[in-house]
Amino acid sequence: MDKKAVAEIKKLIRRTNCRLDQMRGCYVNENKEKVFELKEMFLALEDKEMDRYCEILRKTLSGRLGKNLFNTEFPLEEEAAGGKQAVLMALRDSCLKDDDLVEDFYQKVIETYDYPGKYLILLVHGMYDIPAKTSDGLALDEASEYVYSFLVCCMCPVELLNEGLCYDGSIQKFLSRSSDYGVKKPTVGFLFPSFNDRQPDIHELLYYAAKGDARHEELAASLLGCELDLAEKEQQDTFHRVIEEGLGRGCDFEMVKNITDAVNELVEAAKDDPSPVQVDKGDMVRILEDNGVDEDTINQFKAVYDENVSDSDILMAENVVDTSKIEVKSAVMKVSVKNEATGLLQTKIIDGVEYLLVPLNDDVEVNGIRIKRTQETPESVINTKGE
């Protein structure tokens, strides 16, 4: 799924344009025991309650592709009878009205999901008559060609609300509140099937994780039978390692800055494309060639790349570089510069030591205090002879 597809389905999860029909849920305690279950006709919910559930479910379709949202393909064996994709198909086709299927699903989540506290399993079904559209995105009045039947599932922590005094209007007193539990935003979830090329794609699902370091891959593997793409931090580490080891001594400030600028240019050139920009070996080799890297170093880079990046690994441009700034840091300092101003940064060798030069303009502050530029005198001018 791309950004446009995610946005189209996300719009269906609002009270004013709701396409959800059935909702099931199971509240699980810290001992992995079912506390209670819920079964509701979604459109029969009261407005405020519906808004709350919609807010939680929309969160499962929020974030950035490659960072929070992961397009995940089922292995062929999971699409066979008895496979995990086949189980999801049965759940979807039942519109969540088959209690045995739903109970089995709850049990598999409880057995698989590695979470120490209380949580709510929320599972909804929806139907969407996909309107036909012109090439420029205008909806047509004719009947839809496809119906998109889908499931959204998420796991939401249930936590004790902040203790404190709350006002009880019935007795006009402030009372201590310490025993109320609230449903928090989901930590993980998924949409099945995917919505690709404006039609259902039963061979994929969209997986959601609120945090890259807590994707609960055990859930993706054991419950859904899928392997997730590299997390954002893993992509960054891989990208950094390939550049450092592949370029060796050629990995200097100017080269890293130029690589960052080039990747940002790829992102900018594709800003109107709803699909996230990927950076592969070919892109990196072209960037190195454009920056005058010699053939031996490029061959070394290719070898290092192949050692560290498998055919199935995907490196997203917006994951491997910061598209808003460039950051230079060491153990004792950190300098952050907006990408559009990176041309101001320079390095110079002074008395055998390499320095990072940052021009000081009239709008410079130190600890919140606006400073004045030092007046140039013969003593204050750095002697750069012999560079």
N, C-alpha and C positions, 0 to 999 in steps of 0.2 A: 504494500500500500504506500502511496505517496501522501504528501501533505493535504492535497485537495480531497483525496478519498477519505482520509481520517476526518477532515473537517465536515464532509458531507454526512458521514454516519454520526458524528458527534451532535449535529443539529437535530437528529431524531430523538435525542434524549433530553427533551425539554417539555415542560408541561404544555406549552403553547403549540408544540408540533410533535407530540409524543407518538412514537410508533411501537412502544413497548406494550405487551399485553399480559404476560404472566411473570410473577416474581416469586422465587423461593429463597429461603434463607435458613441458616443453621448457626446458632450461637454456641460456641465451643469454649469450655473453661481451660484453665492452665493445666489440668490433668488429662486433657484430650477427651473430655466427656461432653456429650451433647447436653446442653442446658434446656434449650427449647428450639422449635422450628417455626418458621412462618411460611404461609402460603396465601398469596394475595393476587387479586386481579389488579393489575397496576393502575389502570384507568379509573378504578373505584376508590383509590386513595384520596384522602383530603388534600387540598391544594398545598398546604404548607408541608405536609408529609411527603407528597410527591416531589416537591421542589428539593427537599433534603436528599431523597434517594437519587434524584437526577444529578444533583451536584456530586454525590459520591461516584456514581457510575460514569459521569463525564470525565472525572479525574483519571479513570482507567484508559481514556483515549487522549490524555494530555502529555505534553512534553515534546522532546525532539526525537525524531527518528534516528536510531543509532545510539542515543543516550538513554532515553526512557522507554522508547517504543522499538520493538524488534520484530521485523518480518521473519517468520519462522516456518520452514517447510517441513512437512511430515516425511519421514523415511518411508519407503515403499512398504516395508513390512508392517508399519502401523496402520496402513490403509486396508490391509487384509481383514477378513472376518475375525473378530475378537481383538483387533488392534485398537490402540488408544484413539485414533482418529475415528474409527468406526463407532466407538462408544459415544464420542461427542456428536456424531451424526445422528445416532439414535436419540440422544437427549434433545437435540435440536428438532428432529422430526416429530417428537412427541409433544412439542410445545411446552415441555416441563409438566405435563399432566400425568406422566407415568411415575407413580410414587416409588416403585421399586428401583427404577433407573436413577431417580434423584437421590434416594437413600444410598445406593451404591456409590454414587459420585461423592456424596458427603464423606462416606467412610474412607474412600481413597484419598481425599484431601487430608483428612485427619491423620491417616497413617503416614502421609508423605510430607506434609508441610512442617518444616522445622521452625516452630515459633514457640517461645516459652510462656507467653501470656494468654489472655483471653482474646478471642477474635470472632468476627462474624463472617461466615461464608455467604456472599450475596450472589445470586444467580438469576438472571432475567432473560426472557425471550422476546424478540421483536420481529415484526414483518414490515417490509418496505417495498412498495411498488415503485420500482426504479423508473423515473421519468426519462423518456428519450430526450436527448439534447443535440443541438446543432454543433458544428465544429468550433464555433465561438462561444459555446457554453450556454446558449439560450434554450430553455425548456420548451418542448413541443407539447401540443395539446393531445396528440394521439396517445392511445393506450400504451402502457409500459410493456417492454418485451420480456423483462425478467422480474421476478419477485425475490427479494433478498430476505431469507429467513435466517436469523442470527441469534447467537448467545453472547451475553456479556457476563463475565464472572470476575469477582474480586474478593480479596481477603482484607478485611478491615480490622485493625486493632481495636479492642474495647478496653478503655482505660478509665481509671478513677478521675473524675473531674477535679479541677483545682479546688482544694479546700478553702473555705472562707465563709463570710457572712452573706446570706442572701435574703432578700425581702419577701416575706409571705404576706400578700395582700389580704388574705382571708382573716388573718388575726392581727394584721398591722404590726408585725414585729420582724426584726432581723434575726434569722436563725443560722446556726452553724451548719454548713453543708459539708459532709465528708463521705457519704456513702453512695453518691450517684455515679453511675458509669455512663460514659458516652462513646459513641462510635466515631472513630477517627478516619482520616482519609486513607484509602487503600495503600497497602505496601506493594502488592503485586496483583496482577489480573490478566485477563486475555479477552480478545474478541474472536469468535469463530462463527463462520469461516471468514477469511479475509475478503476484502472488497476491492478487487483489482479490475481495471479497465471497465469500471462501472457495472460489474456483474460479480456474482458469488464465485469465490475460488476455494473449493473445499480441500485443496492440497496445501493450504497455508492457514496460519492464524497470526494474529498480532498480539504479541506479549508485552505486558507493561510492568515496569519496575520503577518505584519511586526513587530509589537510590541505586547507583551503579555498583556499590560494594555490598548490596543486600538484594540481589536479584532472585534469590531462592531458586537456584538452578536445579535443586532436587525436585522442585515442583514441575519445572519444565520437562525434566527427563522422565521422572517416574509417573507423573499424572498425565502428561500430554505426549510423551514420547518424542520430544523435540530437543535439539541442541541449539543453544542460543549463540548468536554471533559474539565476537569479542566485546567485552564491556568497554566503556569510554577510557578508563584508566589503562586497561590492557592495550588498547589501540595506541594510546599516547606512549606507553613504555616501549612498545614494539617499534613505533616510528622513531622515537629518540635513539633507541639502540641501533637501528639500521643506519641512521645518519652518522652517529658517533663512530661506530665500528667500520662502516663502509667508506667513510671519507678519511679516517685516521687523522693525520696532522693537518689535512686540509679542512678540518671542521673548525674553522675560525669564526670570529664574530660576523664578519662581512658575509661569509657563505651562509651561515644560519639565517641571518637577516634576509638575504636574498631568497632563500628557500621559503621562508615564512611569507614574504611578499608575494612570491609566485603562487603559492597555494591559496592565499587570500584572493588573488586575481582569478583563480579558477572558480572560487565561490561566488565572486562578484559577477563573473560572466554568466553564471547559471542561476542568478537570483530569481529569475522568472520560471525556472523549472521546478515543479513540485517535488521531484525526486531529490534526495540528498546527494551531494557531490562526493564521489569516491576518488581516492588517490591510489593508483596502482603503480607497478614497477615502471611501466612505460612513461607515465606522467613524470615520475621522479628522474628517470634517465634524461628526458627532454629538458627538465629544469637544470640538471647538472651540466648538460651540453651547452645550454644557453648561457651558463655562467663560466664557461671556459675550462671546465674540469677535464683533465687529460684522460686518454683512453684507458690507460692502466688502472687509474683510480675508479673509473666508471665500471670496468670489469670486476674490480674488487667489490664495488658497491652491489653489483648484480648478484655476486656470489653470496654476500652477506644477506641481501634481501631474500634470496631463495631459502637460506638457512632458517630465517626467522619468520617468514610469512608464507603460510600454506595456501594452496589454491582456494580453499574455502574461507580464508580470513578476509575480512573486509575492513579497510581503513577509511573512515569518513573524514573528509577535509575539516569539517567543523569540530571534530573530536580531537584531531591530532595537532591543530594549531589554534591559537586564540585569535578569533577574527576581529577582536576589538582593540587589542594592544599587544605590544612586545615587552617582555619582562627580562631584565638583566639582573641576576642576583648572585651573591656569594655568601660566605659565612657571616660577613659583617655589613653588607649593604644590599639594597634592592632598588632598582630604578624601573619604573613602569611608564611607557610612552604609548600614546594612541597610535594606531597603525598608520593613520594618514600623516603622522609627523615623524616617522622613523628615519626619514632622510636627514633629520637634524643630528642624529647620533653619528659620531665618528670615533675612530680609534687612532692613537698616535703613539709612536715609540719615543719616549723622552728619557734620555740618560740610560738607555737599555731596558727601561720598564714600559710595558704597554699600558696606556691609559684610555679610559672611555671618556670622551668629551661630550658634554651636554651644554649647549648655549644657554646662558641666563638672560632672559628678557625682563621687561619691566613688571610682569605679572607673576613673579616667582615668590612663593611663600615658604618659610621654614617654621615648622611647628605652628602654622596658622598666622605667622607674622610676615607681613609683606616686607621684602628686603630691597635695598637699593643696590644698583650695580656699583662695584668698586671702580673708582676713577683710575684710569690707566696711568701708571707712572713707569719710568724705566725699571724700577725695582719690582713692580707688580706684573710685568710682562714676562711670560715664561720663555726662557731661552731654548729654542728648539734647534739650534745649530748642531750639525753632526747627525741629523736623522737619516 
